[in-house]
Amino acid sequence: MTAVPTYKWSFEYDLWGDRVPKIVPFEITAASLVKTGTLMSMVSGQAIATTDGTADKIIGLAAEDIDVSPTGGDPVKIAVIAPGMVIKGTATDTAASISGFSGKAIDVDATAALDPDDVTGGGLSVLRTEDSGLTVWCVVTCGCII
Protein backbone atom coordinates (compact mmCIF):
# COMPACT_ATOMS: atom_id res chain seq x y z
CA MET A 1 0.00 0.00 0.00
CA THR A 2 1.22 3.49 -0.78
CA ALA A 3 1.58 6.08 1.96
CA VAL A 4 -0.95 8.89 2.09
CA PRO A 5 0.58 11.76 0.10
CA THR A 6 1.21 14.96 2.02
CA TYR A 7 1.94 17.11 -1.01
CA LYS A 8 -0.98 19.02 -2.52
CA TRP A 9 -1.67 21.20 -5.56
CA SER A 10 -4.58 23.62 -5.93
CA PHE A 11 -6.64 24.88 -8.87
CA GLU A 12 -6.14 28.63 -9.22
CA TYR A 13 -7.78 29.95 -12.40
CA ASP A 14 -8.34 29.46 -16.12
CA LEU A 15 -6.28 31.34 -18.71
CA TRP A 16 -9.06 31.09 -21.31
CA GLY A 17 -12.07 32.29 -19.34
CA ASP A 18 -14.12 31.14 -16.41
CA ARG A 19 -13.99 27.34 -16.68
CA VAL A 20 -13.64 25.38 -13.47
CA PRO A 21 -12.61 21.75 -13.13
CA LYS A 22 -15.48 19.25 -13.31
CA ILE A 23 -15.52 16.57 -10.63
CA VAL A 24 -15.59 13.13 -12.26
CA PRO A 25 -15.28 9.67 -10.65
CA PHE A 26 -12.46 7.52 -12.03
CA GLU A 27 -11.28 4.04 -11.06
CA ILE A 28 -8.33 4.15 -8.68
CA THR A 29 -5.37 1.77 -8.63
CA ALA A 30 -5.42 -0.76 -5.78
CA ALA A 31 -3.91 0.44 -2.49
CA SER A 32 -3.54 4.05 -3.71
CA LEU A 33 -4.11 6.58 -0.96
CA VAL A 34 -4.78 10.23 -1.83
CA LYS A 35 -5.64 13.57 -0.25
CA THR A 36 -7.68 16.37 -1.74
CA GLY A 37 -5.28 18.20 -4.04
CA THR A 38 -3.09 15.22 -4.91
CA LEU A 39 -1.97 15.52 -8.54
CA MET A 40 -3.45 12.49 -10.35
CA SER A 41 -2.41 10.62 -13.50
CA MET A 42 -4.05 7.89 -15.57
CA VAL A 43 -1.95 4.73 -15.88
CA SER A 44 -3.25 1.50 -17.44
CA GLY A 45 -6.83 2.79 -17.29
CA GLN A 46 -6.82 3.66 -13.59
CA ALA A 47 -6.03 6.82 -11.61
CA ILE A 48 -2.91 6.97 -9.49
CA ALA A 49 -1.12 9.72 -7.56
CA THR A 50 1.34 11.41 -9.93
CA THR A 51 5.01 10.76 -9.24
CA ASP A 52 8.23 10.92 -11.25
CA GLY A 53 7.54 9.03 -14.45
CA THR A 54 3.77 9.58 -14.62
CA ALA A 55 3.59 13.38 -14.97
CA ASP A 56 3.06 13.04 -18.71
CA LYS A 57 -0.32 11.41 -17.97
CA ILE A 58 -1.90 14.01 -15.65
CA ILE A 59 -5.70 14.12 -15.54
CA GLY A 60 -6.38 16.39 -12.58
CA LEU A 61 -6.45 16.83 -8.80
CA ALA A 62 -7.98 14.43 -6.29
CA ALA A 63 -11.24 15.91 -4.99
CA GLU A 64 -11.50 13.69 -1.92
CA ASP A 65 -9.37 11.94 0.68
CA ILE A 66 -8.91 8.18 0.47
CA ASP A 67 -7.06 7.07 3.59
CA VAL A 68 -8.23 3.44 3.70
CA SER A 69 -6.67 1.09 1.16
CA PRO A 70 -8.99 0.91 -1.86
CA THR A 71 -9.50 -2.09 -4.10
CA GLY A 72 -8.42 -1.60 -7.70
CA GLY A 73 -11.39 -0.14 -9.56
CA ASP A 74 -12.92 1.65 -6.57
CA PRO A 75 -14.05 5.19 -7.45
CA VAL A 76 -12.06 8.32 -6.68
CA LYS A 77 -13.39 11.82 -7.38
CA ILE A 78 -11.02 13.88 -9.51
CA ALA A 79 -11.23 17.54 -10.51
CA VAL A 80 -10.35 17.23 -14.20
CA ILE A 81 -7.79 19.80 -15.37
CA ALA A 82 -8.16 21.04 -18.95
CA PRO A 83 -5.58 22.82 -21.10
CA GLY A 84 -5.23 26.43 -20.00
CA MET A 85 -6.20 25.78 -16.38
CA VAL A 86 -3.59 26.93 -13.88
CA ILE A 87 -2.62 24.90 -10.81
CA LYS A 88 -0.40 26.07 -7.95
CA GLY A 89 2.20 23.99 -6.15
CA THR A 90 5.75 23.95 -4.88
CA ALA A 91 9.02 23.19 -6.63
CA THR A 92 11.87 21.13 -5.19
CA ASP A 93 14.30 23.90 -6.20
CA THR A 94 13.95 27.30 -7.83
CA ALA A 95 11.93 27.19 -11.06
CA ALA A 96 12.51 30.86 -11.89
CA SER A 97 14.63 30.04 -14.96
CA ILE A 98 11.82 28.01 -16.55
CA SER A 99 9.06 30.50 -15.79
CA GLY A 100 7.07 32.03 -18.65
CA PHE A 101 6.28 28.78 -20.44
CA SER A 102 9.94 28.20 -21.41
CA GLY A 103 9.48 24.43 -21.18
CA LYS A 104 6.46 22.19 -21.62
CA ALA A 105 7.64 18.82 -20.34
CA ILE A 106 8.59 19.59 -16.73
CA ASP A 107 8.33 16.54 -14.47
CA VAL A 108 7.67 16.06 -10.76
CA ASP A 109 9.65 14.18 -8.13
CA ALA A 110 8.54 11.18 -6.07
CA THR A 111 6.42 13.45 -3.82
CA ALA A 112 4.73 15.17 -6.82
CA ALA A 113 6.51 18.48 -6.21
CA LEU A 114 7.65 20.15 -9.43
CA ASP A 115 11.22 19.11 -10.29
CA PRO A 116 12.65 22.02 -12.36
CA ASP A 117 15.79 20.02 -13.14
CA ASP A 118 13.78 17.25 -14.86
CA VAL A 119 12.68 18.86 -18.11
CA THR A 120 11.79 15.71 -20.07
CA GLY A 121 8.98 13.22 -19.73
CA GLY A 122 6.71 15.45 -17.67
CA GLY A 123 3.56 17.32 -18.56
CA LEU A 124 3.77 20.70 -16.83
CA SER A 125 4.78 24.17 -18.00
CA VAL A 126 5.59 26.92 -15.50
CA LEU A 127 3.62 30.13 -16.02
CA ARG A 128 5.14 32.10 -13.15
CA THR A 129 6.87 31.74 -9.79
CA GLU A 130 7.11 33.44 -6.40
CA ASP A 131 9.13 32.90 -3.24
CA SER A 132 12.51 32.72 -5.02
CA GLY A 133 11.04 30.35 -7.60
CA LEU A 134 9.74 27.78 -5.11
CA THR A 135 6.00 28.53 -5.46
CA VAL A 136 4.90 27.69 -9.00
CA TRP A 137 1.83 28.27 -11.15
CA CYS A 138 1.70 25.62 -13.89
CA VAL A 139 -0.50 24.40 -16.72
CA VAL A 140 -0.78 20.81 -17.88
CA THR A 141 0.66 20.53 -21.40
CA CYS A 142 0.35 16.84 -22.24
CA GLY A 143 -0.93 13.60 -20.85
CA CYS A 144 -4.37 12.11 -20.45
CA ILE A 145 -6.26 15.35 -20.86
CA ILE A 146 -9.85 14.38 -21.49
C-alpha positions in Angstrom: 0.0 0.0 0.0 1.2 3.5 -0.8 1.6 6.1 2.0 -0.9 8.9 2.1 0.6 11.8 0.1 1.2 15.0 2.0 1.9 17.1 -1.0 -1.0 19.0 -2.5 -1.7 21.2 -5.6 -4.6 23.6 -5.9 -6.6 24.9 -8.9 -6.1 28.6 -9.2 -7.8 30.0 -12.4 -8.3 29.5 -16.1 -6.3 31.3 -18.7 -9.1 31.1 -21.3 -12.1 32.3 -19.3 -14.1 31.1 -16.4 -14.0 27.3 -16.7 -13.6 25.4 -13.5 -12.6 21.7 -13.1 -15.5 19.2 -13.3 -15.5 16.6 -10.6 -15.6 13.1 -12.3 -15.3 9.7 -10.6 -12.5 7.5 -12.0 -11.3 4.0 -11.1 -8.3 4.1 -8.7 -5.4 1.8 -8.6 -5.4 -0.8 -5.8 -3.9 0.4 -2.5 -3.5 4.1 -3.7 -4.1 6.6 -1.0 -4.8 10.2 -1.8 -5.6 13.6 -0.2 -7.7 16.4 -1.7 -5.3 18.2 -4.0 -3.1 15.2 -4.9 -2.0 15.5 -8.5 -3.5 12.5 -10.4 -2.4 10.6 -13.5 -4.0 7.9 -15.6 -1.9 4.7 -15.9 -3.3 1.5 -17.4 -6.8 2.8 -17.3 -6.8 3.7 -13.6 -6.0 6.8 -11.6 -2.9 7.0 -9.5 -1.1 9.7 -7.6 1.3 11.4 -9.9 5.0 10.8 -9.2 8.2 10.9 -11.2 7.5 9.0 -14.4 3.8 9.6 -14.6 3.6 13.4 -15.0 3.1 13.0 -18.7 -0.3 11.4 -18.0 -1.9 14.0 -15.7 -5.7 14.1 -15.5 -6.4 16.4 -12.6 -6.4 16.8 -8.8 -8.0 14.4 -6.3 -11.2 15.9 -5.0 -11.5 13.7 -1.9 -9.4 11.9 0.7 -8.9 8.2 0.5 -7.1 7.1 3.6 -8.2 3.4 3.7 -6.7 1.1 1.2 -9.0 0.9 -1.9 -9.5 -2.1 -4.1 -8.4 -1.6 -7.7 -11.4 -0.1 -9.6 -12.9 1.6 -6.6 -14.0 5.2 -7.4 -12.1 8.3 -6.7 -13.4 11.8 -7.4 -11.0 13.9 -9.5 -11.2 17.5 -10.5 -10.4 17.2 -14.2 -7.8 19.8 -15.4 -8.2 21.0 -18.9 -5.6 22.8 -21.1 -5.2 26.4 -20.0 -6.2 25.8 -16.4 -3.6 26.9 -13.9 -2.6 24.9 -10.8 -0.4 26.1 -7.9 2.2 24.0 -6.1 5.7 24.0 -4.9 9.0 23.2 -6.6 11.9 21.1 -5.2 14.3 23.9 -6.2 13.9 27.3 -7.8 11.9 27.2 -11.1 12.5 30.9 -11.9 14.6 30.0 -15.0 11.8 28.0 -16.6 9.1 30.5 -15.8 7.1 32.0 -18.7 6.3 28.8 -20.4 9.9 28.2 -21.4 9.5 24.4 -21.2 6.5 22.2 -21.6 7.6 18.8 -20.3 8.6 19.6 -16.7 8.3 16.5 -14.5 7.7 16.1 -10.8 9.7 14.2 -8.1 8.5 11.2 -6.1 6.4 13.4 -3.8 4.7 15.2 -6.8 6.5 18.5 -6.2 7.7 20.2 -9.4 11.2 19.1 -10.3 12.6 22.0 -12.4 15.8 20.0 -13.1 13.8 17.3 -14.9 12.7 18.9 -18.1 11.8 15.7 -20.1 9.0 13.2 -19.7 6.7 15.4 -17.7 3.6 17.3 -18.6 3.8 20.7 -16.8 4.8 24.2 -18.0 5.6 26.9 -15.5 3.6 30.1 -16.0 5.1 32.1 -13.1 6.9 31.7 -9.8 7.1 33.4 -6.4 9.1 32.9 -3.2 12.5 32.7 -5.0 11.0 30.4 -7.6 9.7 27.8 -5.1 6.0 28.5 -5.5 4.9 27.7 -9.0 1.8 28.3 -11.1 1.7 25.6 -13.9 -0.5 24.4 -16.7 -0.8 20.8 -17.9 0.7 20.5 -21.4 0.4 16.8 -22.2 -0.9 13.6 -20.8 -4.4 12.1 -20.5 -6.3 15.4 -20.9 -9.8 14.4 -21.5 
